């Protein structure tokens, strides 16, 4: 089963996504290793795009090592 982490500040949207994913054979997870991150790009404080860039940096560095 594929594990998907949902990063969404709106609780209603997050809950709907969890239900939709679970009903289609995916496992929504929090703070666990996952296969995919589904992230809102309009997060308060720091945009989802900025967070994606921060997540990618270590992966890019590892791929060139």
ChimeraX attribute file (.defattr): number of C-alpha atoms within 10 A of each C-alpha:
attribute: neighborCount
match mode: 1-to-1
recipient: residues
	/A:1	7
	/A:2	12
	/A:3	19
	/A:4	21
	/A:5	19
	/A:6	20
	/A:7	15
	/A:8	19
	/A:9	13
	/A:10	10
	/A:11	9
	/A:12	10
	/A:13	12
	/A:14	15
	/A:15	13
	/A:16	11
	/A:17	16
	/A:18	19
	/A:19	14
	/A:20	13
	/A:21	16
	/A:22	14
	/A:23	10
	/A:24	9
	/A:25	11
	/A:26	15
	/A:27	18
	/A:28	21
	/A:29	16
	/A:30	12
	/A:31	7
	/A:32	10
	/A:33	11
	/A:34	14
	/A:35	12
	/A:36	12
	/A:37	15
	/A:38	13
	/A:39	17
	/A:40	16
	/A:41	15
	/A:42	12
	/A:43	16
	/A:44	10
	/A:45	6
	/A:46	10
	/A:47	13
	/A:48	18
	/A:49	14
	/A:50	12
	/A:51	13
	/A:52	13
	/A:53	10
	/A:54	11
	/A:55	11
	/A:56	11
	/A:57	10
	/A:58	10
	/A:59	10
	/A:60	10
	/A:61	9
	/A:62	8
	/A:63	7
	/A:64	6
	/A:65	5
